[in-house]
Amino acid sequence: TFPLKMRPPLLPALACALLLTSALHVLYDQQHYEPCEMTWMYQYPQYQKLKLSRELEKTYPQYSLHLYKESHSKTDPDLPSPPVLNGVPALYIPGNAGSMKQVRSSASIALRMFPKEFPSLKHFDFFTVNLNEEFSGLFGGVLERQTVFVAACIEHILSLYSEVAPPPHSVAIIAHSMGGVVAHALFTLPDFNHSTVHTIVSLASPLRRPVLSFDSMLQQFYERVEKVWSAGSVTSHVTVVSIAGGERDIQVPAHLTLRDYSINVATAAVPRNWVSADHQAIVWCRRVQLAVGRVLFLLQDVGSRDLTRDTDRKAATFVHYLFRGREVPAGGRRGQLTVGGWKWLETRYYWQDKQETGYSAVALPHSQWVHSSGTLLVASHTSRDVWLYACTVTGGSKMAECIDMSTAATLLPPKEGITKFVALSPALLPAGTTHTVLLPPRSLGSKAKVKPFLLMEQCDGIEYALPLTAWGGRLSLAAVSHCSLLNISLPDFTEIWQVYRANITSCAPVKAGLVTSWYRHAPYHHSNNSRQLSKSLSLLVSPPPGSPPPLLLVWANHSCPVEIIITLDLLGSLSKLLLLYAPLLPPWMAAVSLSAPASLTHTGVHLTAITLLVPLTRHSWLPGTDWHTLFSEGLWGAWSPPLLYLLASGLCQLLLTAVGVASRILQKIASICRLRTATYVLIGASLLSLCLCSSLSLVCLVLAYALRATDTATRQTLCVLVCCLFLTLPSLASWAKGLRYQPRLFPDPHFWTVLEVVIIFIATLMWSVPGRAKKGKSTTTPFPGVLWWEAAATLCALLYTPLHAYRTAYFTLAYITLHALKHFS
């Protein structure tokens, strides 16, 4: 338990030190991540506002629909109205506080890609919705109307093609952040035509649950979406691709973007991108947008203005271009050719010094190995997309029947900047393959300005188990002559908050990466030209039950010994734990503030209780708690609940001190300015502002209470009100955002709770007026059992509010009611 003799100021100091150290570590890591390559354009973007129906514009005056265009001038007065459309419609939906102009990256790349790579296909008409940059991730009251407006926009977009033959019948959706949730919510509308949407690409969208539910409407919205998509009766035809930002995205963690029905991938695993992206950068990450745009073009249904409805083909194509996996895109065929006059190479390493007129081939190491469980490593400087063939040679024939294996190989980050490096499983080689792999020379169309070469290497699936103790593990490997690709199993690496540091030493440059079977992480990290590599190992998604352990893949020189030392990164683990649990701190601060005067005795009791209770929720002993959800997501550490409680307690004590200082300053100002009626004016303003926004009413109430807070008990109540106010600020921000269009916040999720708090405060204030108190009654007599109720309320709030912050208002109301009864007794 918590040492009771420790001085109270040490707890806030410890909390501040931990938070500051973790924040600096996170900022340091963010600065050292390689950023995404940014998109660019050669013309000025134009956003042509489209005229909607009069009823729709009257109902949603803050929203609008726009068509993306490009021109050589900043303003193009020649844009036709209505626009002339003859392409494939695509709609971009922005997320929380997102701008409609974020469509520029996706649309501009598609416009550049169309004439160069897909001239025989149709171009895309990109539309975007202006949702007034509302805080949809913080306030659930706007999500319902955004969904209805987007559904109306889809219907309007399709109506614009009424004079085109054949007209499109569906719209492809690209959505960012909460826009992906809105796209999912379309299928909850009773009048929505489900066939108009069958492809959704979501970028860093929290599809699993909200990061933090500040109001009940946000939680109910997610529950309705989950109910429809879990049933699958109206969504079975929809292909969903969920792309997470990865390690750099500190707003929406990767585990919140996962769904069982979606294709899940992180930006760091997208071929030729290889880096993670923050929450905003994922919108303009060039390599990601190129991959998505290329897939959309390849999925066009020939002869129509729609994407194909073949879900298997869509899934295979997305997997191929986003994973560069072994799947061949559906509808495509591997190229076959018959070649003669090819050149045999006896060595696995080949450099082509001059341009050859024929083909160059190299034999496989063993004919028995063709269908083994090993791995074939192939590298080349060629820039061709089709360059790797498996050939069948019979007898002494000079002819070879070859089949293209380029699409069956897994593209890996290059060992050198211009090298194309792939791994190919022999089991994927077609039946009858004997012992040759073929490389086309530059004369067949390769534009590489360097000498192409071919590297073939056999790896027989070498695997080492490296148990990780509390502080790490150590592994020394002698030179491995037949393979330079080492698979090192990490059986004890199972927690999402764990961070280890791998230090790899060899006599030649190495690269390494963490690979899991359940999620696509960044495959490799380079050591440049040094002989030592230091790589941070962390999981983006916790492993499902029964999953094989993560693999540390090390690629080094096959003739050099390798030493691998893995140590626990304590600061990194602490930083990641706090980063994952940062949204839980505000509700926990509100829960801790419910305790009677913050003493070390109460801190020790609560710390012991929460340390014992939280693990019990893992086995559903206390059903319905938020910690049960956290357990299912893998966000669990034996020392995380006590650590979070100590941080929340320290921050709560700091807040209590700040509230005391602020209340004295306000009282001093009121005394100097002789504002004797300031309290009553603020109470009146609180009552009047209830008609506008309950959060604004709570602001006035907090100011009024601050003028009356003269002792420790009242300041603690003021601290509770301040914590509750902080959790209702998203409602206030949403009200201010839409004040131009609607003076009253509707719906207002906190109206009734704040109204009851105002009534209780007014009753308490009237009872405190001299002469109103009953004779012989003391206003300081404790209400029987109030301390036990406070302790129980605190423990319940710690269990049931981490992910549902809006429940804090209920506990606050109960706390204020109890103290009002204590005051009246």
JOHU-V625795 format. One record per residue. SS is DSSP state (a for helix, b for strand, c for the rest). PHI is phi in degrees with one decimal (none if undefined). Layout:
ss=SS phi=PHI
ss=SS phi=PHI
//
This chain:
ss=c phi=none
ss=c phi=-69.8
ss=c phi=-62.9
ss=c phi=-73.7
ss=c phi=-85.4
ss=c phi=-69.7
ss=c phi=-69.8
ss=a phi=-55.9
ss=a phi=-62.8
ss=a phi=-70.5
ss=a phi=-65.3
ss=a phi=-61.1
ss=a phi=-64.3
ss=a phi=-65.7
ss=a phi=-62.0
ss=a phi=-64.2
ss=a phi=-64.4
ss=a phi=-65.0
ss=a phi=-65.6
ss=a phi=-66.0
ss=a phi=-63.2
ss=a phi=-65.8
ss=a phi=-63.6
ss=a phi=-64.8
ss=a phi=-65.6
ss=a phi=-64.4
ss=a phi=-63.9
ss=a phi=-64.1
ss=a phi=-64.3
ss=a phi=-62.1
ss=a phi=-72.0
ss=a phi=-98.1
ss=c phi=-77.0
ss=c phi=-72.2
ss=c phi=-75.9
ss=c phi=-69.6
ss=c phi=-72.0
ss=b phi=-82.9
ss=c phi=-76.5
ss=c phi=-140.9
ss=c phi=-147.6
ss=c phi=-113.3
ss=c phi=-132.0
ss=b phi=-86.2
ss=b phi=-75.7
ss=b phi=-127.0
ss=b phi=-121.4
ss=b phi=-82.0
ss=b phi=-74.4
ss=b phi=-97.9
ss=c phi=-81.4
ss=c phi=-101.0
ss=c phi=-65.3
ss=a phi=-61.6
ss=a phi=-65.8
ss=a phi=-67.8
ss=a phi=-67.6
ss=a phi=-74.2
ss=a phi=-73.5
ss=c phi=-125.4
ss=c phi=-68.7
ss=c phi=-84.5
ss=c phi=-108.6
ss=b phi=-158.1
ss=b phi=-117.8
ss=b phi=-131.4
ss=b phi=-109.6
ss=b phi=-85.0
ss=b phi=-137.5
ss=b phi=-132.2
ss=b phi=-147.6
ss=c phi=-84.5
ss=c phi=-125.9
ss=c phi=-65.8
ss=c phi=-123.9
ss=c phi=-116.7
ss=c phi=-75.9
ss=c phi=-94.4
ss=c phi=-67.1
ss=c phi=-71.0
ss=c phi=-134.4
ss=c phi=-69.8
ss=c phi=-69.7
ss=c phi=-90.1
ss=c phi=-122.8
ss=c phi=-147.9
ss=c phi=-108.1
ss=b phi=-99.5
ss=b phi=-74.8
ss=b phi=-138.6
ss=b phi=-122.7
ss=b phi=-104.3
ss=b phi=-117.7
ss=c phi=-73.4
ss=c phi=-106.3
ss=c phi=-61.7
ss=c phi=56.1
ss=c phi=-88.8
ss=c phi=-95.0
ss=a phi=-65.3
ss=a phi=-73.4
ss=a phi=-67.2
ss=a phi=-67.9
ss=a phi=-54.7
ss=a phi=-63.4
ss=a phi=-64.5
ss=a phi=-69.6
ss=a phi=-65.7
ss=a phi=-63.8
ss=a phi=-64.5
ss=a phi=-66.7
ss=a phi=-73.0
ss=a phi=-73.9
ss=a phi=-58.6
ss=a phi=-74.0
ss=a phi=-87.1
ss=a phi=-105.2
ss=c phi=-131.5
ss=c phi=-66.2
ss=c phi=-84.4
ss=c phi=-98.0
ss=c phi=-93.4
ss=c phi=-78.5
ss=b phi=-103.2
ss=b phi=-98.2
ss=b phi=-93.6
ss=b phi=-110.6
ss=b phi=-144.8
ss=b phi=-105.6
ss=b phi=-95.9
ss=c phi=-102.8
ss=c phi=63.0
ss=c phi=51.9
ss=c phi=-73.8
ss=c phi=-86.5
ss=c phi=-70.3
ss=c phi=-81.9
ss=c phi=-114.2
ss=c phi=-127.2
ss=a phi=-75.5
ss=a phi=-66.9
ss=a phi=-93.6
ss=a phi=-67.7
ss=a phi=-64.1
ss=a phi=-72.0
ss=a phi=-63.0
ss=a phi=-63.8
ss=a phi=-63.5
ss=a phi=-67.4
ss=a phi=-63.6
ss=a phi=-62.1
ss=a phi=-66.3
ss=a phi=-66.5
ss=a phi=-62.1
ss=a phi=-62.8
ss=a phi=-69.2
ss=a phi=-60.3
ss=a phi=-65.8
ss=a phi=-69.8
ss=c phi=-70.5
ss=c phi=-102.2
ss=c phi=-64.4
ss=c phi=-96.9
ss=c phi=-100.3
ss=c phi=-120.7
ss=c phi=-81.2
ss=c phi=-78.5
ss=c phi=-73.8
ss=c phi=-120.2
ss=c phi=-149.4
ss=c phi=-128.8
ss=b phi=-79.1
ss=b phi=-117.6
ss=b phi=-117.7
ss=b phi=-132.1
ss=b phi=-116.9
ss=c phi=56.4
ss=a phi=-68.0
ss=a phi=-61.2
ss=a phi=-66.0
ss=a phi=-68.1
ss=a phi=-61.7
ss=a phi=-61.6
ss=a phi=-67.3
ss=a phi=-72.4
ss=a phi=-57.0
ss=a phi=-80.5
ss=a phi=-90.0
ss=c phi=-77.1
ss=c phi=-68.4
ss=c phi=-100.0
ss=c phi=-81.6
ss=c phi=-81.9
ss=a phi=-64.2
ss=a phi=-74.4
ss=a phi=-79.5
ss=c phi=-135.3
ss=c phi=-139.2
ss=b phi=-141.3
ss=b phi=-129.0
ss=b phi=-112.6
ss=b phi=-106.5
ss=b phi=-110.4
ss=c phi=52.4
ss=c phi=-98.8
ss=c phi=-77.5
ss=c phi=-79.4
ss=c phi=-77.6
ss=c phi=-165.5
ss=c phi=-68.5
ss=c phi=-58.7
ss=c phi=-158.7
ss=b phi=-88.8
ss=c phi=-82.7
ss=c phi=-147.7
ss=a phi=-68.3
ss=a phi=-64.8
ss=a phi=-64.5
ss=a phi=-67.6
ss=a phi=-65.5
ss=a phi=-62.2
ss=a phi=-63.1
ss=a phi=-65.6
ss=a phi=-66.0
ss=a phi=-63.9
ss=a phi=-62.8
ss=a phi=-63.2
ss=a phi=-69.5
ss=a phi=-75.4
ss=a phi=-70.9
ss=a phi=-66.9
ss=c phi=76.0
ss=c phi=-69.8
ss=c phi=-111.3
ss=c phi=-121.5
ss=c phi=-67.1
ss=c phi=-89.5
ss=c phi=-95.3
ss=b phi=-101.4
ss=b phi=-114.0
ss=b phi=-117.1
ss=b phi=-113.7
ss=b phi=-108.4
ss=b phi=-98.1
ss=c phi=-72.4
ss=c phi=92.3
ss=c phi=-66.3
ss=c phi=-80.3
ss=c phi=-83.7
ss=c phi=-96.0
ss=c phi=-95.1
ss=c phi=-124.1
ss=c phi=-61.8
ss=a phi=-62.2
ss=a phi=-69.1
ss=a phi=-82.9
ss=a phi=-92.2
ss=c phi=-84.0
ss=c phi=-139.0
ss=c phi=-66.8
ss=c phi=-91.5
ss=b phi=-109.1
ss=b phi=-90.3
ss=b phi=-107.4
ss=b phi=-157.3
ss=b phi=-100.3
ss=a phi=-61.0
ss=a phi=-68.8
ss=a phi=-98.8
ss=c phi=-70.4
ss=c phi=-55.5
ss=c phi=68.8
ss=c phi=-97.0
ss=c phi=62.7
ss=c phi=-130.8
ss=c phi=-82.7
ss=c phi=-134.6
ss=c phi=-75.7
ss=c phi=-64.9
ss=c phi=-90.6
ss=a phi=-66.3
ss=a phi=-64.0
ss=a phi=-70.8
ss=a phi=-110.7
ss=b phi=-69.8
ss=a phi=-62.2
ss=a phi=-65.5
ss=a phi=-67.4
ss=a phi=-66.6
ss=a phi=-63.1
ss=a phi=-64.6
ss=a phi=-64.5
ss=a phi=-62.3
ss=a phi=-65.3
ss=a phi=-64.9
ss=a phi=-61.0
ss=a phi=-65.6
ss=a phi=-69.1
ss=c phi=-91.5
ss=b phi=-63.5
ss=c phi=-84.8
ss=c phi=-60.3
ss=c phi=92.7
ss=c phi=-140.2
ss=c phi=-112.3
ss=c phi=-128.5
ss=b phi=-79.8
ss=c phi=-61.3
ss=c phi=-96.9
ss=c phi=-75.6
ss=a phi=-65.1
ss=a phi=-66.4
ss=a phi=-65.3
ss=a phi=-63.6
ss=a phi=-62.9
ss=a phi=-65.4
ss=a phi=-69.8
ss=a phi=-62.7
ss=a phi=-63.0
ss=a phi=-65.1
ss=a phi=-87.6
ss=a phi=-94.0
ss=a phi=-104.9
ss=c phi=55.0
ss=c phi=-88.3
ss=c phi=-91.2
ss=c phi=-75.8
ss=c phi=-93.7
ss=c phi=-54.6
ss=c phi=-62.5
ss=c phi=90.3
ss=c phi=-101.1
ss=c phi=-124.5
ss=c phi=-69.1
ss=c phi=-68.6
ss=b phi=-119.1
ss=b phi=-153.0
ss=b phi=-115.5
ss=b phi=-122.4
ss=b phi=-135.4
ss=c phi=71.2
ss=c phi=-78.1
ss=b phi=-108.3
ss=b phi=-79.0
ss=b phi=-126.8
ss=c phi=-84.2
ss=c phi=-101.2
ss=c phi=-77.7
ss=b phi=-106.8
ss=b phi=-140.4
ss=b phi=-115.1
ss=c phi=-90.5
ss=c phi=-80.3
ss=c phi=-143.1
ss=c phi=-72.3
ss=c phi=-90.5
ss=c phi=-91.1
ss=c phi=-114.0
ss=c phi=-100.8
ss=b phi=-117.3
ss=b phi=-128.7
ss=b phi=-132.8
ss=b phi=-79.2
ss=c phi=-71.3
ss=c phi=-60.5
ss=c phi=-141.5
ss=a phi=-69.4
ss=a phi=-72.7
ss=a phi=-86.3
ss=c phi=-55.8
ss=c phi=-113.3
ss=c phi=-90.1
ss=c phi=-99.8
ss=c phi=-82.8
ss=b phi=-138.1
ss=b phi=-106.1
ss=b phi=-100.1
ss=b phi=-130.5
ss=b phi=-133.7
ss=b phi=-157.4
ss=c phi=-89.7
ss=c phi=-66.8
ss=c phi=-103.3
ss=c phi=-73.7
ss=c phi=-78.6
ss=c phi=-108.7
ss=c phi=-149.9
ss=b phi=-118.1
ss=b phi=-127.6
ss=b phi=-108.6
ss=b phi=-120.5
ss=b phi=-118.9
ss=c phi=-114.9
ss=c phi=-112.9
ss=c phi=57.8
ss=c phi=-98.6
ss=c phi=-64.6
ss=c phi=-93.5
ss=b phi=-107.4
ss=b phi=-131.9
ss=b phi=-90.1
ss=b phi=-121.7
ss=b phi=-130.5
ss=b phi=-70.0
ss=c phi=-115.0
ss=a phi=-60.8
ss=a phi=-78.2
ss=a phi=-90.7
ss=c phi=-87.6
ss=b phi=-96.4
ss=b phi=-75.0
ss=b phi=-118.7
ss=c phi=-57.5
ss=c phi=-71.2
ss=c phi=-72.1
ss=c phi=-123.4
ss=c phi=-62.4
ss=c phi=-109.6
ss=c phi=-95.8
ss=b phi=-97.9
ss=b phi=-124.6
ss=b phi=-134.0
ss=b phi=-118.5
ss=b phi=-130.2
ss=c phi=-82.4
ss=a phi=-60.1
ss=a phi=-64.6
ss=a phi=-87.6
ss=c phi=-66.3
ss=c phi=-64.7
ss=c phi=-60.9
ss=c phi=96.2
ss=c phi=-65.0
ss=c phi=-94.9
ss=c phi=-158.3
ss=b phi=-131.8
ss=b phi=-127.5
ss=b phi=-116.1
ss=b phi=-121.1
ss=c phi=-68.8
ss=c phi=-77.1
ss=a phi=-66.6
ss=a phi=-66.7
ss=a phi=-91.9
ss=c phi=123.6
ss=c phi=-68.7
ss=c phi=-103.7
ss=c phi=-65.1
ss=c phi=-94.3
ss=c phi=-118.1
ss=c phi=-73.7
ss=c phi=-72.2
ss=b phi=-142.5
ss=b phi=-124.5
ss=b phi=-121.4
ss=b phi=-121.3
ss=b phi=-145.4
ss=b phi=-91.9
ss=b phi=-128.5
ss=c phi=-93.4
ss=c phi=69.2
ss=c phi=-66.3
ss=b phi=-139.8
ss=b phi=-123.5
ss=b phi=-98.4
ss=c phi=-119.1
ss=c phi=-63.1
ss=c phi=-106.2
ss=b phi=-81.7
ss=c phi=-61.6
ss=c phi=-116.7
ss=b phi=122.5
ss=b phi=-157.0
ss=b phi=-138.8
ss=b phi=-144.0
ss=b phi=-118.7
ss=b phi=-118.0
ss=c phi=-75.3
ss=c phi=-62.0
ss=c phi=-107.1
ss=c phi=-76.4
ss=c phi=-101.7
ss=c phi=-161.3
ss=c phi=-115.0
ss=b phi=-104.4
ss=b phi=-108.4
ss=b phi=-102.4
ss=b phi=-111.3
ss=b phi=-79.3
ss=b phi=-119.0
ss=c phi=-67.7
ss=c phi=-97.4
ss=c phi=-94.9
ss=c phi=-127.3
ss=c phi=-102.2
ss=c phi=-71.9
ss=c phi=-88.8
ss=c phi=-74.6
ss=b phi=-131.8
ss=b phi=-117.3
ss=b phi=-118.5
ss=b phi=-100.3
ss=b phi=-107.9
ss=b phi=-114.4
ss=b phi=-123.2
ss=b phi=-151.1
ss=c phi=-87.2
ss=c phi=-143.8
ss=c phi=-57.0
ss=c phi=-129.2
ss=b phi=-144.1
ss=b phi=-147.5
ss=b phi=-157.8
ss=b phi=-98.9
ss=b phi=-122.5
ss=c phi=-124.6
ss=c phi=-83.4
ss=c phi=-105.3
ss=c phi=-159.8
ss=c phi=-87.8
ss=c phi=-90.0
ss=c phi=-68.2
ss=c phi=-64.5
ss=c phi=-140.4
ss=b phi=-127.7
ss=b phi=-91.5
ss=c phi=-105.4
ss=c phi=56.7
ss=c phi=-111.1
ss=c phi=-87.1
ss=c phi=-96.4
ss=b phi=-124.6
ss=b phi=-132.5
ss=b phi=-116.5
ss=b phi=-127.2
ss=b phi=-83.7
ss=b phi=-112.1
ss=b phi=-151.5
ss=c phi=-94.9
ss=c phi=-82.6
ss=c phi=-134.9
ss=c phi=-69.2
ss=c phi=-72.5
ss=c phi=-67.1
ss=c phi=-59.1
ss=c phi=81.5
ss=c phi=-77.2
ss=c phi=-66.4
ss=c phi=-68.8
ss=b phi=-63.1
ss=b phi=-118.0
ss=b phi=-95.3
ss=b phi=-94.0
ss=b phi=-119.7
ss=b phi=-114.7
ss=c phi=-133.8
ss=c phi=-67.9
ss=c phi=-68.8
ss=c phi=-103.3
ss=c phi=-112.6
ss=c phi=-70.9
ss=b phi=-126.0
ss=b phi=-119.5
ss=b phi=-121.6
ss=b phi=-120.8
ss=b phi=-112.4
ss=b phi=-124.6
ss=b phi=-73.8
ss=c phi=-89.9
ss=a phi=-63.7
ss=a phi=-66.1
ss=a phi=-64.7
ss=a phi=-64.4
ss=a phi=-63.4
ss=a phi=-64.8
ss=a phi=-69.6
ss=a phi=-62.9
ss=a phi=-69.3
ss=a phi=-67.0
ss=a phi=-71.9
ss=a phi=-98.4
ss=a phi=-57.5
ss=a phi=-63.5
ss=a phi=-83.4
ss=a phi=-65.3
ss=a phi=-58.4
ss=a phi=-64.5
ss=a phi=-69.8
ss=a phi=-61.0
ss=a phi=-63.9
ss=a phi=-68.4
ss=a phi=-65.9
ss=c phi=-67.2
ss=c phi=-75.2
ss=c phi=-69.1
ss=c phi=-65.2
ss=c phi=-23.1
ss=c phi=-57.4
ss=c phi=-115.7
ss=a phi=-69.5
ss=a phi=-64.4
ss=a phi=-64.4
ss=a phi=-62.2
ss=a phi=-65.6
ss=a phi=-64.7
ss=a phi=-65.8
ss=a phi=-63.6
ss=a phi=-64.7
ss=a phi=-65.3
ss=a phi=-69.7
ss=a phi=-65.9
ss=a phi=-85.9
ss=a phi=-77.3
ss=a phi=-59.2
ss=a phi=-60.7
ss=a phi=-67.3
ss=a phi=-67.7
ss=c phi=-64.8
ss=c phi=-105.9
ss=c phi=58.8
ss=c phi=-66.9
ss=c phi=-113.4
ss=c phi=-68.8
ss=c phi=81.3
ss=c phi=-77.1
ss=a phi=-67.4
ss=a phi=-68.9
ss=a phi=-64.0
ss=a phi=-66.1
ss=a phi=-64.4
ss=a phi=-62.9
ss=a phi=-65.2
ss=c phi=-91.4
ss=c phi=82.6
ss=c phi=-89.0
ss=c phi=-147.0
ss=c phi=-142.9
ss=c phi=-59.6
ss=c phi=-104.3
ss=a phi=-72.4
ss=a phi=-61.1
ss=a phi=-63.7
ss=a phi=-64.6
ss=a phi=-63.9
ss=a phi=-67.1
ss=a phi=-64.0
ss=a phi=-63.9
ss=a phi=-63.6
ss=a phi=-65.9
ss=a phi=-64.4
ss=a phi=-66.6
ss=a phi=-67.1
ss=a phi=-66.7
ss=a phi=-63.2
ss=a phi=-64.1
ss=a phi=-61.6
ss=a phi=-65.8
ss=a phi=-64.0
ss=a phi=-64.6
ss=a phi=-62.8
ss=a phi=-64.3
ss=a phi=-64.2
ss=a phi=-65.6
ss=a phi=-65.0
ss=a phi=-64.0
ss=a phi=-63.9
ss=a phi=-64.9
ss=a phi=-66.9
ss=a phi=-63.3
ss=a phi=-64.5
ss=a phi=-70.3
ss=a phi=-65.7
ss=c phi=-84.4
ss=c phi=57.1
ss=c phi=-92.4
ss=c phi=-70.0
ss=c phi=-98.6
ss=a phi=-60.7
ss=a phi=-62.3
ss=a phi=-70.3
ss=a phi=-64.3
ss=a phi=-67.3
ss=a phi=-65.5
ss=a phi=-62.4
ss=a phi=-64.8
ss=a phi=-65.5
ss=a phi=-66.6
ss=a phi=-68.6
ss=a phi=-72.2
ss=c phi=-60.6
ss=c phi=-73.9
ss=c phi=-104.6
ss=c phi=-157.0
ss=a phi=-65.8
ss=a phi=-66.3
ss=a phi=-64.5
ss=a phi=-62.6
ss=a phi=-68.0
ss=a phi=-61.1
ss=a phi=-63.0
ss=a phi=-66.3
ss=a phi=-63.3
ss=a phi=-63.8
ss=a phi=-65.1
ss=a phi=-69.9
ss=a phi=-63.0
ss=c phi=-72.8
ss=c phi=-108.2
ss=c phi=-81.1
ss=c phi=-120.4
ss=c phi=-133.6
ss=a phi=-64.3
ss=a phi=-63.8
ss=a phi=-69.2
ss=a phi=-69.9
ss=a phi=-67.8
ss=a phi=-61.4
ss=a phi=-63.1
ss=a phi=-63.9
ss=a phi=-61.5
ss=a phi=-64.3
ss=a phi=-65.3
ss=a phi=-62.4
ss=a phi=-64.5
ss=a phi=-62.7
ss=a phi=-59.8
ss=a phi=-78.4
ss=a phi=-103.4
ss=a phi=-62.1
ss=a phi=-56.8
ss=a phi=-64.9
ss=a phi=-64.4
ss=a phi=-65.1
ss=a phi=-67.1
ss=a phi=-63.8
ss=a phi=-65.0
ss=a phi=-65.7
ss=c phi=-102.5
ss=c phi=-61.8
ss=c phi=-65.5
ss=c phi=-104.4
ss=c phi=-149.0
ss=c phi=-69.2
ss=c phi=-112.4
ss=c phi=-73.4
ss=c phi=-143.7
ss=c phi=-77.2
ss=c phi=-108.0
ss=c phi=-72.2
ss=c phi=-109.8
ss=a phi=-60.6
ss=a phi=-68.4
ss=a phi=-64.9
ss=a phi=-66.4
ss=a phi=-60.9
ss=a phi=-66.2
ss=a phi=-63.5
ss=a phi=-63.7
ss=a phi=-63.1
ss=a phi=-63.3
ss=a phi=-65.5
ss=a phi=-64.4
ss=a phi=-63.8
ss=a phi=-64.6
ss=a phi=-65.9
ss=a phi=-65.3
ss=a phi=-68.9
ss=c phi=-82.7
ss=c phi=-64.7
ss=c phi=-53.7
ss=c phi=95.1
ss=c phi=-83.9
ss=c phi=-69.5
ss=c phi=-70.6
ss=c phi=-65.3
ss=c phi=84.7
ss=c phi=-100.0
ss=c phi=-103.9
ss=c phi=-76.9
ss=c phi=-106.2
ss=c phi=-69.1
ss=c phi=-68.3
ss=c phi=-72.8
ss=c phi=-57.2
ss=c phi=77.0
ss=a phi=-65.8
ss=a phi=-66.5
ss=a phi=-67.3
ss=a phi=-64.9
ss=a phi=-64.2
ss=a phi=-63.2
ss=a phi=-65.7
ss=a phi=-63.9
ss=a phi=-63.6
ss=a phi=-65.4
ss=a phi=-64.6
ss=a phi=-66.1
ss=a phi=-65.1
ss=a phi=-90.0
ss=a phi=-114.0
ss=c phi=-116.9
ss=c phi=-55.8
ss=c phi=-102.1
ss=b phi=-119.9
ss=a phi=-64.7
ss=a phi=-65.8
ss=a phi=-67.7
ss=a phi=-59.6
ss=a phi=-62.5
ss=a phi=-67.1
ss=a phi=-68.3
ss=a phi=-64.2
ss=a phi=-62.3
ss=a phi=-64.1
ss=a phi=-63.2
ss=a phi=-67.3
ss=a phi=-63.5
ss=a phi=-61.4
ss=a phi=-71.4
ss=a phi=-68.3
ss=a phi=-64.5
ss=a phi=-63.8
ss=a phi=-70.5
ss=a phi=-80.3
ss=c phi=-72.3
//
